[in-house]
């Protein structure tokens, strides 16, 4: 796998060098790139977009003074969006279609934007959320990032994250090592990004500021929440908006640093979001409390997601149509709103061209440089985009799929359910016109079927976490990466640690561990030898006593039964693993034979001795 990546990267590098010789970009000064991506902030969660409640003055200003793409699309959920963004490929072609179950791991056979920019001399850094793999070879430091400071999983406090994180005074991972911080998570990401930007760089840089906010659970410094509660909002929406207002202030702080260090003119500054809004509110007047009715009376023009149908995870427009602002003074970009159909995977070839390179034809994205400079690009006329929401173990044609082309949106929810919308007449997608346009429906059906056949023929790859590589030792496995999860069993993706603050109840598995049966992790053992394997009920930092007599570790159809002593938080077995792809799982029991799977091990540490 490592050799394959070297071959791909070498060919890609040759393409970039050749393009540099022919385009003349090498004679110009390369811009710095700062890409800020918020998490679960929908198109209506901005003041500029007719939201009468939320306070986002700095983002509103950025929207008005930048190239603002108003017909820009991403995936309906976070990992697929990030995979497409960083590879320039549709998320399914990048092999990422879910946020859990190992289906969010970005394979090393793909060249990332960070790797491509490094071939052009860039220094690269990420701050915040990666969510494309927590183990080698899927981590950002394995995928082209020189400087890494991230939380684990898809949000602070999720199962792959450091035990006990709540977004306040947490421990995060710097280049794979644990590091304790003080303060609120969003500020830490911006603090570290600003430190990076202030360094004296001999090379141009790419700073990827990937925020965990405003992904749930909705948590922000108390004064920001209080400001919205004082407006009459209830705690959950007050907290959600508070997270966004806090982001707004931090964006302004970062941009001021770019200005005071005289880097702003030669920096491509981008702000975008990763999918539709996660805040799914009914119209407040429909709620039962008198307080909510008063809010509805006070803000009658408020509409969730700016009135678009659909939210995060849905193929209606509100699930994947998001704002993006691009500011680059030296690029002579036109500061205007552009309604051309564009997508997240267009950023790869766009930024690569600005850096002096050129992406090859294997990408789904198209460069938008001409569009930014001239306000139009005939090469983008008539293009179509396909959006899907899979979120299953194996992708299926019967999962929701959408084609966007010109003013049309064809939505295929399942084999027997579909819809067609004309956005020119019906931007909120309220009226299905599929019966009025049967030929157009047939055309979209055929195009979608043909596209799916091409993607599925390429195959959907299982991802295996590597064991026995010096890049990661020990390897820490967590239950969010279990495979073969039965349909009726939930996936333990969010632990549920809560700060001492009022908030709405959020999905969690802490205190509900008995819902889960032990399931396998997929591992690829690089070196056959004896490994020290430790099984934990809760993660290592928790120190939670197992309170069972034996633990069982099963791999290659062999069961290793080991005693648990007293109030120990883990058990240990020395296991000789063969090289190659295999499964491993673990549980705890009072049954000396090890047959009874009474208590699940949510974490497993495998160390090469």
C-alpha positions as CSV (number, residue, x, y, z in Angstrom):
1,X,0.0,0.0,0.0
2,X,2.8,2.4,0.8
3,X,4.5,1.5,-2.5
4,X,1.3,2.2,-4.4
5,X,1.0,5.6,-2.9
6,X,4.6,6.5,-3.8
7,X,3.9,5.5,-7.4
8,X,0.7,7.6,-7.6
9,X,2.3,10.6,-5.9
10,X,5.4,10.4,-8.3
11,X,3.2,10.4,-11.3
12,X,1.1,13.2,-9.9
13,X,4.2,15.3,-9.1
14,X,5.4,14.8,-12.7
15,X,2.1,16.2,-14.0
16,X,2.4,19.2,-11.7
17,X,6.0,20.0,-12.8
18,X,5.0,19.7,-16.5
19,X,2.1,22.0,-16.0
20,X,4.2,24.6,-14.3
21,X,6.6,24.7,-17.3
22,X,3.7,25.4,-19.6
23,X,1.5,27.7,-17.6
24,X,4.1,30.2,-16.4
25,X,2.8,30.1,-12.8
26,X,6.3,29.5,-11.4
27,X,7.2,33.2,-12.2
28,X,4.5,34.5,-9.9
29,X,4.5,34.6,-6.1
30,X,2.5,31.7,-4.7
31,X,-0.3,32.7,-2.3
32,X,-0.8,31.4,1.2
33,X,-4.0,29.4,1.6
34,X,-6.2,29.5,4.7
35,X,-9.2,27.3,4.5
36,X,-11.8,27.5,7.3
37,X,-14.5,24.9,7.4
38,X,-17.3,25.0,10.0
39,X,-19.2,21.8,11.0
40,X,-23.0,21.6,10.6
41,X,-23.6,25.3,9.9
42,X,-26.4,25.6,7.3
43,X,-27.0,28.1,4.6
44,X,-29.4,30.0,6.8
45,X,-27.2,30.1,9.9
46,X,-25.8,33.5,8.9
47,X,-27.1,37.0,9.4
48,X,-26.6,38.1,5.8
49,X,-29.0,35.3,4.6
50,X,-32.1,36.9,6.2
51,X,-31.7,35.3,9.6
52,X,-33.0,38.0,12.0
53,X,-31.6,36.4,15.2
54,X,-28.1,35.1,14.7
55,X,-25.2,37.6,15.1
56,X,-22.5,37.0,12.5
57,X,-21.3,40.5,11.5
58,X,-17.8,39.5,10.5
59,X,-18.9,36.6,8.3
60,X,-21.6,38.8,6.8
61,X,-18.8,41.4,5.9
62,X,-16.7,38.6,4.4
63,X,-19.6,37.4,2.3
64,X,-20.1,40.9,0.9
65,X,-16.4,41.6,0.1
66,X,-15.5,38.2,-1.4
67,X,-16.4,35.9,-4.2
68,X,-19.6,34.4,-2.8
69,X,-20.7,31.2,-4.6
70,X,-24.5,30.9,-4.0
71,X,-25.0,27.6,-5.8
72,X,-22.2,25.6,-4.1
73,X,-22.7,22.0,-3.0
74,X,-21.1,19.5,-0.7
75,X,-22.1,16.1,0.7
76,X,-24.9,16.0,3.3
77,X,-22.6,14.8,6.0
78,X,-19.1,15.6,7.2
79,X,-16.6,12.8,6.3
80,X,-17.7,12.5,2.7
81,X,-17.5,16.3,2.3
82,X,-14.0,16.3,3.7
83,X,-12.9,13.4,1.5
84,X,-14.2,15.1,-1.7
85,X,-12.7,18.5,-0.6
86,X,-9.2,17.0,-0.1
87,X,-9.1,14.7,-3.1
88,X,-11.0,16.6,-5.8
89,X,-13.1,13.5,-6.3
90,X,-16.7,12.6,-5.6
91,X,-16.8,11.1,-2.1
92,X,-17.8,7.6,-3.3
93,X,-14.8,7.6,-5.6
94,X,-12.6,8.7,-2.7
95,X,-14.0,5.7,-0.8
96,X,-15.7,7.6,2.0
97,X,-19.5,7.4,2.4
98,X,-20.2,7.3,6.1
99,X,-19.0,8.9,9.4
100,X,-18.5,5.7,11.4
101,X,-17.9,1.9,10.9
102,X,-14.5,2.5,9.3
103,X,-16.3,3.9,6.2
104,X,-14.9,7.3,6.8
105,X,-11.2,6.4,6.4
106,X,-9.5,8.1,3.5
107,X,-7.3,5.6,1.8
108,X,-3.6,6.5,1.2
109,X,-3.9,5.6,-2.5
110,X,-5.5,9.0,-3.0
111,X,-3.4,12.2,-3.4
112,X,-4.7,14.8,-1.0
113,X,-4.7,18.5,-1.5
114,X,-2.0,18.8,1.2
115,X,0.2,16.3,-0.6
116,X,-0.3,18.1,-4.0
117,X,0.5,21.5,-2.4
118,X,3.7,20.0,-0.9
119,X,4.9,19.2,-4.3
120,X,4.6,22.9,-5.0
121,X,6.7,23.8,-2.0
122,X,4.0,24.4,0.6
123,X,4.1,23.9,4.3
124,X,0.9,22.3,5.5
125,X,-1.0,22.3,8.7
126,X,-4.4,21.2,10.1
127,X,-6.1,22.5,13.2
128,X,-9.3,20.9,14.6
129,X,-11.4,18.2,12.9
130,X,-9.9,15.6,10.5
131,X,-12.6,12.8,10.6
132,X,-10.9,10.7,7.9
133,X,-9.2,8.1,10.1
134,X,-7.7,8.1,13.5
135,X,-5.1,5.4,12.9
136,X,-2.2,4.8,10.5
137,X,-2.2,5.1,7.5
138,X,-5.3,7.3,7.5
139,X,-4.3,10.1,9.8
140,X,-3.5,13.6,8.5
141,X,0.2,13.2,9.3
142,X,0.1,10.2,7.0
143,X,-1.7,12.2,4.3
144,X,0.5,15.3,3.7
145,X,0.1,17.5,6.7
146,X,3.4,18.6,8.4
147,X,1.7,20.2,11.4
148,X,-1.2,18.5,13.0
149,X,-3.4,19.4,16.0
150,X,-6.7,17.6,16.0
151,X,-9.3,16.0,18.2
152,X,-10.3,12.4,17.5
153,X,-13.3,11.2,15.5
154,X,-15.9,13.5,14.1
155,X,-16.4,15.7,17.1
156,X,-14.9,16.6,20.4
157,X,-15.9,13.9,22.9
158,X,-16.6,11.2,20.4
159,X,-15.3,7.7,21.0
160,X,-12.0,8.1,19.2
161,X,-11.3,11.3,21.0
162,X,-9.4,11.6,24.3
163,X,-11.5,10.3,27.2
164,X,-13.4,13.0,29.0
165,X,-13.2,15.8,26.4
166,X,-16.1,18.2,26.5
167,X,-14.8,21.2,24.4
168,X,-13.5,22.8,27.5
169,X,-9.9,22.3,29.0
170,X,-9.4,19.2,26.8
171,X,-6.6,17.0,25.7
172,X,-6.0,16.9,21.9
173,X,-3.5,15.2,19.6
174,X,-0.5,17.1,18.3
175,X,1.2,15.0,15.6
176,X,-0.2,11.9,17.3
177,X,0.9,12.9,20.8
178,X,-1.5,13.8,23.6
179,X,-1.4,17.5,24.7
180,X,-3.4,19.2,27.4
181,X,-5.0,22.6,26.7
182,X,-7.0,25.2,28.6
183,X,-9.9,27.0,27.2
184,X,-12.7,26.4,24.6
185,X,-12.0,24.1,21.6
186,X,-12.9,26.7,18.9
187,X,-10.5,29.2,20.4
188,X,-7.7,26.6,20.6
189,X,-8.0,25.8,16.9
190,X,-7.8,29.5,16.0
191,X,-5.0,30.2,18.6
192,X,-2.9,27.4,17.1
193,X,-3.7,28.5,13.5
194,X,-2.7,32.1,14.3
195,X,0.6,30.9,15.9
196,X,1.3,29.0,12.7
197,X,0.5,32.0,10.5
198,X,2.7,34.3,12.5
199,X,5.8,32.1,12.0
200,X,8.4,33.4,9.6
201,X,7.7,31.0,6.7
202,X,10.3,30.5,4.0
203,X,7.7,28.6,2.0
204,X,4.0,29.4,1.2
205,X,1.7,27.6,3.6
206,X,-1.7,25.9,3.6
207,X,-3.5,26.2,6.9
208,X,-6.6,24.0,7.1
209,X,-8.8,25.3,10.1
210,X,-11.4,22.5,10.4
211,X,-13.8,23.4,13.2
212,X,-15.8,21.0,15.3
213,X,-18.4,23.7,15.9
214,X,-21.3,24.0,15.7
215,X,-21.6,20.2,15.6
216,X,-23.5,18.9,18.6
217,X,-23.5,18.7,21.4
218,X,-24.1,22.5,21.3
219,X,-21.6,24.0,23.8
220,X,-20.1,27.5,24.0
221,X,-18.8,29.9,26.6
222,X,-21.6,30.8,28.9
223,X,-21.8,34.5,28.1
224,X,-22.4,33.8,24.4
225,X,-25.3,31.4,25.3
226,X,-26.8,33.9,27.8
227,X,-26.8,36.6,25.1
228,X,-29.2,34.5,23.0
229,X,-31.2,33.3,26.0
230,X,-31.7,36.9,26.9
231,X,-33.3,37.4,23.5
232,X,-35.9,34.7,24.5
233,X,-34.3,31.7,22.9
234,X,-34.4,28.3,24.6
235,X,-31.1,26.7,25.5
236,X,-30.5,24.4,22.5
237,X,-30.9,27.0,19.7
238,X,-29.2,29.6,22.0
239,X,-26.2,27.3,22.3
240,X,-26.1,26.5,18.6
241,X,-26.2,30.1,17.6
242,X,-23.7,31.0,20.4
243,X,-21.2,28.5,18.8
244,X,-21.5,30.3,15.5
245,X,-21.2,33.8,16.9
246,X,-18.0,32.7,18.7
247,X,-16.7,31.4,15.3
248,X,-17.6,34.7,13.8
249,X,-15.4,36.6,16.3
250,X,-12.5,34.2,15.8
251,X,-12.6,34.5,12.0
252,X,-12.3,38.2,12.4
253,X,-9.3,37.8,14.8
254,X,-7.5,35.5,12.3
255,X,-8.1,37.9,9.4
256,X,-6.8,40.8,11.5
257,X,-3.6,38.8,12.1
258,X,-3.2,38.3,8.3
259,X,-3.7,42.1,7.8
260,X,-1.3,43.2,10.6
261,X,1.4,40.8,9.4
262,X,0.9,42.1,5.8
263,X,-0.1,38.6,4.5
264,X,-3.8,39.3,3.7
265,X,-3.3,40.5,0.1
266,X,-1.4,37.4,-0.9
267,X,-3.6,34.9,1.0
268,X,-6.4,32.9,-0.4
269,X,-8.9,33.0,2.5
270,X,-11.9,30.7,2.3
271,X,-14.8,30.1,4.6
272,X,-17.3,27.4,4.0
273,X,-19.4,24.8,5.8
274,X,-19.5,21.0,5.4
275,X,-23.2,20.3,5.1
276,X,-26.7,21.6,5.9
277,X,-27.7,22.8,9.3
278,X,-27.9,20.2,12.1
279,X,-30.4,22.4,14.0
280,X,-33.7,21.0,12.9
281,X,-36.3,23.3,14.4
282,X,-40.0,23.5,13.8
283,X,-41.6,26.9,13.4
284,X,-41.5,28.2,16.9
285,X,-45.1,29.1,16.9
286,X,-45.9,25.3,16.7
287,X,-44.1,24.7,19.9
288,X,-46.1,24.3,23.1
289,X,-44.5,26.8,25.6
290,X,-45.5,30.4,25.9
291,X,-41.9,31.4,25.7
292,X,-41.5,29.9,22.3
293,X,-44.7,31.6,21.1
294,X,-43.2,34.9,22.2
295,X,-40.1,34.2,20.2
296,X,-42.1,33.4,17.1
297,X,-44.0,36.7,17.5
298,X,-40.7,38.6,17.9
299,X,-39.0,37.0,14.9
300,X,-41.7,36.2,12.4
301,X,-39.3,36.2,9.4
302,X,-37.0,33.5,10.8
303,X,-36.8,30.3,8.8
304,X,-34.6,27.3,9.5
305,X,-31.9,26.9,6.8
306,X,-33.1,30.1,5.0
307,X,-36.3,28.3,4.0
308,X,-34.6,25.6,2.0
309,X,-36.1,22.1,2.3
310,X,-33.8,19.6,4.0
311,X,-31.2,19.7,6.7
312,X,-28.0,17.8,7.4
313,X,-28.1,14.2,6.0
314,X,-30.8,14.9,3.4
315,X,-30.6,15.3,-0.4
316,X,-33.0,18.2,-0.6
317,X,-31.2,21.5,-1.2
318,X,-30.9,22.5,2.4
319,X,-28.8,19.4,3.1
320,X,-26.0,20.1,0.7
321,X,-26.2,23.6,-0.6
322,X,-23.9,25.7,1.6
323,X,-22.2,29.1,1.5
324,X,-18.6,29.6,0.6
325,X,-16.7,32.9,0.6
326,X,-13.3,33.3,-1.2
327,X,-11.1,36.4,-0.7
328,X,-7.8,36.8,-2.5
329,X,-6.9,40.5,-3.2
330,X,-3.8,39.6,-5.3
331,X,-5.8,37.2,-7.4
332,X,-7.9,40.0,-8.9
333,X,-11.1,38.1,-8.1
334,X,-14.4,39.9,-8.7
335,X,-16.2,40.5,-5.4
336,X,-19.6,39.3,-6.4
337,X,-22.2,36.7,-5.9
338,X,-22.0,33.9,-8.5
339,X,-24.8,31.4,-9.1
340,X,-22.9,28.9,-11.2
341,X,-23.3,25.3,-10.2
342,X,-20.1,24.4,-8.2
343,X,-19.0,21.9,-5.6
344,X,-16.5,21.1,-2.9
345,X,-14.3,19.0,-5.1
346,X,-13.7,22.0,-7.3
347,X,-11.4,23.5,-4.6
348,X,-8.6,21.0,-5.2
349,X,-7.9,22.0,-8.8
350,X,-8.7,25.6,-8.1
351,X,-6.2,25.9,-5.2
352,X,-3.6,23.8,-7.1
353,X,-3.8,26.2,-10.1
354,X,-3.4,29.2,-7.8
355,X,-0.3,27.5,-6.3
356,X,1.2,27.0,-9.7
357,X,0.1,23.5,-10.6
358,X,-2.6,21.8,-12.5
359,X,-4.6,18.8,-11.5
360,X,-5.0,15.8,-13.9
361,X,-8.1,14.7,-15.6
362,X,-8.9,12.0,-13.1
363,X,-10.5,14.5,-10.8
364,X,-14.2,15.3,-10.7
365,X,-13.5,18.9,-9.8
366,X,-12.9,21.7,-12.2
367,X,-10.8,24.8,-11.6
368,X,-12.8,27.9,-10.7
369,X,-10.0,30.4,-11.2
370,X,-11.5,31.7,-14.5
371,X,-14.9,31.9,-12.9
372,X,-13.5,33.9,-9.9
373,X,-11.7,36.4,-12.2
374,X,-14.3,36.9,-14.9
375,X,-17.5,36.1,-13.1
376,X,-18.3,33.4,-15.6
377,X,-16.8,30.3,-17.3
378,X,-18.4,28.6,-20.2
379,X,-16.6,25.4,-19.4
380,X,-18.9,25.1,-16.4
381,X,-22.1,25.4,-18.5
382,X,-24.3,22.4,-18.4
383,X,-22.4,20.5,-15.8
384,X,-24.2,18.2,-13.4
385,X,-23.4,17.3,-9.8
386,X,-24.5,14.1,-8.0
387,X,-25.1,14.0,-4.3
388,X,-25.8,10.9,-2.2
389,X,-26.4,10.1,1.4
390,X,-25.3,6.6,2.0
391,X,-24.6,6.2,5.7
392,X,-24.8,2.4,5.5
393,X,-22.2,-0.4,5.7
394,X,-22.3,-1.0,2.0
395,X,-23.3,1.7,-0.6
396,X,-26.6,1.0,-2.4
397,X,-28.3,2.4,-5.4
398,X,-31.5,2.4,-3.3
399,X,-30.0,5.0,-0.9
400,X,-31.0,8.7,-1.6
401,X,-29.3,10.2,-4.7
402,X,-29.7,13.6,-6.3
403,X,-28.7,15.1,-9.7
404,X,-28.3,18.9,-10.0
405,X,-28.2,20.3,-13.5
406,X,-29.0,23.9,-14.4
407,X,-32.3,24.7,-12.7
408,X,-33.3,21.1,-12.2
409,X,-33.0,18.8,-9.2
410,X,-33.9,15.2,-9.6
411,X,-34.2,13.3,-6.3
412,X,-34.3,9.5,-6.1
413,X,-35.1,8.4,-2.6
414,X,-35.6,4.7,-3.3
415,X,-36.7,2.4,-6.1
416,X,-40.3,3.6,-5.9
417,X,-39.9,7.2,-4.6
418,X,-38.6,10.1,-6.6
419,X,-39.2,13.8,-7.3
420,X,-38.2,16.5,-9.7
421,X,-38.0,20.2,-8.8
422,X,-37.6,23.3,-10.9
423,X,-35.6,25.7,-8.7
424,X,-36.2,28.6,-11.0
425,X,-39.9,28.5,-10.0
426,X,-39.7,26.6,-6.8
427,X,-36.4,27.3,-4.9
428,X,-37.8,25.8,-1.7
429,X,-38.6,22.5,-3.4
430,X,-42.2,22.4,-2.4
431,X,-43.8,21.2,-5.7
432,X,-42.8,17.9,-7.4
433,X,-43.1,18.3,-11.2
434,X,-41.9,14.9,-12.2
435,X,-45.2,14.0,-13.8
436,X,-45.1,17.1,-16.0
437,X,-41.7,16.2,-17.3
438,X,-41.5,12.4,-17.9
439,X,-38.8,12.5,-20.5
440,X,-36.6,14.6,-18.3
441,X,-37.1,12.2,-15.5
442,X,-36.2,9.3,-17.7
443,X,-33.0,11.1,-18.8
444,X,-32.0,11.8,-15.2
445,X,-32.8,8.2,-14.2
446,X,-30.6,6.8,-17.0
447,X,-27.7,9.2,-16.2
448,X,-27.9,8.3,-12.5
449,X,-28.0,4.6,-13.3
450,X,-25.0,4.9,-15.6
451,X,-23.0,6.9,-13.1
452,X,-23.8,4.4,-10.3
453,X,-22.7,1.5,-12.5
454,X,-19.3,3.2,-13.1
455,X,-18.8,4.0,-9.5
456,X,-19.8,0.5,-8.2
457,X,-17.7,-1.2,-10.9
458,X,-14.7,0.4,-9.3
459,X,-15.6,-1.2,-6.0
460,X,-16.0,-0.1,-2.4
461,X,-13.0,-0.9,-0.4
462,X,-12.9,-2.2,3.2
463,X,-10.4,-0.2,5.3
464,X,-8.0,-2.1,7.6
465,X,-6.1,-0.4,10.5
466,X,-2.5,-1.2,10.3
467,X,-0.7,-3.0,13.1
468,X,3.0,-3.5,13.4
469,X,4.1,-0.3,11.7
470,X,6.5,2.0,13.6
471,X,4.4,5.1,12.6
472,X,1.9,4.1,15.3
473,X,2.8,1.9,18.2
474,X,0.7,1.0,20.2
475,X,-2.3,1.1,18.0
476,X,-5.4,2.2,19.8
477,X,-8.7,0.7,18.5
478,X,-12.0,2.2,19.5
479,X,-15.6,1.0,19.2
480,X,-16.7,3.6,16.6
481,X,-14.5,1.6,14.2
482,X,-16.2,-1.7,14.7
483,X,-17.2,-3.5,11.6
484,X,-20.1,-5.9,10.8
485,X,-22.5,-4.0,13.0
486,X,-26.1,-5.5,13.0
487,X,-28.8,-3.3,11.7
488,X,-30.5,-3.1,15.1
489,X,-27.4,-2.3,17.2
490,X,-26.5,1.3,17.5
491,X,-22.9,2.3,16.9
492,X,-21.1,3.8,20.0
493,X,-19.8,6.9,18.4
494,X,-20.4,9.5,21.1
495,X,-19.3,8.8,24.7
496,X,-21.4,11.4,26.4
497,X,-19.2,13.4,28.8
498,X,-21.0,16.5,29.9
499,X,-19.7,19.7,31.4
500,X,-21.4,21.2,34.5
501,X,-23.9,23.2,32.3
502,X,-27.5,23.0,31.2
503,X,-27.9,21.5,27.8
504,X,-30.3,19.3,25.9
505,X,-29.8,15.6,26.1
506,X,-27.5,14.3,23.4
507,X,-27.0,10.7,22.1
508,X,-24.4,8.9,24.2
509,X,-23.3,5.4,25.2
510,X,-21.8,6.1,28.6
511,X,-24.0,4.4,31.2
512,X,-25.7,2.4,28.3
513,X,-22.9,0.0,27.6
514,X,-25.1,-3.1,27.9
515,X,-26.8,-2.2,24.5
516,X,-23.6,-3.3,22.7
517,X,-22.2,-6.7,21.8
518,X,-18.5,-7.1,21.0
519,X,-17.9,-6.7,17.3
520,X,-14.7,-7.1,15.2
521,X,-12.2,-4.5,14.2
522,X,-10.5,-5.0,10.9
523,X,-6.7,-4.9,11.2
524,X,-3.8,-5.4,8.8
525,X,-0.8,-6.9,10.6
526,X,2.3,-5.8,8.8
527,X,4.8,-7.9,10.8
528,X,4.0,-11.4,12.1
529,X,5.2,-11.6,15.7
530,X,3.9,-11.6,19.3
531,X,2.0,-8.5,20.3
532,X,0.9,-7.2,23.7
533,X,-2.9,-6.7,23.5
534,X,-4.8,-4.9,26.3
535,X,-8.5,-4.7,26.4
536,X,-10.3,-1.9,28.2
537,X,-14.0,-1.5,29.1
538,X,-13.6,2.3,29.1
539,X,-10.5,4.0,27.6
540,X,-7.1,3.9,29.3
541,X,-7.3,7.4,30.9
542,X,-10.7,6.5,32.5
543,X,-9.2,3.8,34.7
544,X,-12.7,2.2,35.0
545,X,-12.6,-1.1,36.8
546,X,-13.9,-3.9,34.6
547,X,-15.6,-5.9,37.4
548,X,-15.5,-9.2,35.7
549,X,-13.2,-12.2,36.3
550,X,-11.9,-12.9,32.8
551,X,-11.3,-11.1,29.5
552,X,-11.5,-12.8,26.1
553,X,-9.6,-11.6,23.0
554,X,-10.5,-13.4,19.8
555,X,-8.6,-13.3,16.5
556,X,-8.1,-15.7,13.6
557,X,-10.7,-18.0,15.3
558,X,-8.5,-18.3,18.4
559,X,-9.7,-17.3,21.8
560,X,-7.3,-16.0,24.5
561,X,-8.8,-16.1,27.9
562,X,-7.0,-14.1,30.6
563,X,-7.8,-13.4,34.3
564,X,-8.7,-9.9,35.5
565,X,-7.3,-9.1,38.8
566,X,-9.2,-7.2,41.5
567,X,-10.3,-3.8,40.3
568,X,-8.1,-3.7,37.2
569,X,-9.1,-1.4,34.4
570,X,-7.7,-3.7,31.7
571,X,-6.5,-7.2,31.0
572,X,-3.5,-8.2,29.0
573,X,-2.6,-11.1,26.6
574,X,0.5,-11.8,24.6
575,X,-0.8,-12.9,21.2
576,X,1.2,-14.1,18.2
577,X,-0.5,-12.5,15.2
578,X,0.1,-13.7,11.6
579,X,0.7,-11.1,8.9
580,X,-2.1,-9.9,6.8
581,X,-5.7,-8.7,7.0
582,X,-7.8,-10.2,9.8
583,X,-10.4,-9.5,12.5
584,X,-10.0,-9.0,16.2
585,X,-12.6,-8.4,19.0
586,X,-12.7,-8.5,22.8
587,X,-15.1,-8.9,25.8
588,X,-15.3,-9.6,29.5
589,X,-17.0,-12.3,31.4
590,X,-17.3,-14.3,34.6
591,X,-17.3,-17.5,32.5
592,X,-13.9,-19.2,32.8
593,X,-14.4,-20.9,29.4
594,X,-14.8,-17.4,27.8
595,X,-17.9,-18.4,25.9
596,X,-20.3,-15.9,27.5
597,X,-20.0,-12.4,26.0
598,X,-21.2,-10.5,29.0
599,X,-19.5,-7.1,28.8
600,X,-18.0,-5.4,25.8
601,X,-14.4,-4.1,25.5
602,X,-14.8,-0.6,23.9
603,X,-11.1,-0.1,23.4
604,X,-8.2,-2.3,22.5
605,X,-4.5,-1.4,22.5
606,X,-2.1,-3.5,20.4
607,X,1.6,-2.9,20.9
608,X,4.6,-4.3,19.0
609,X,7.2,-5.3,21.6
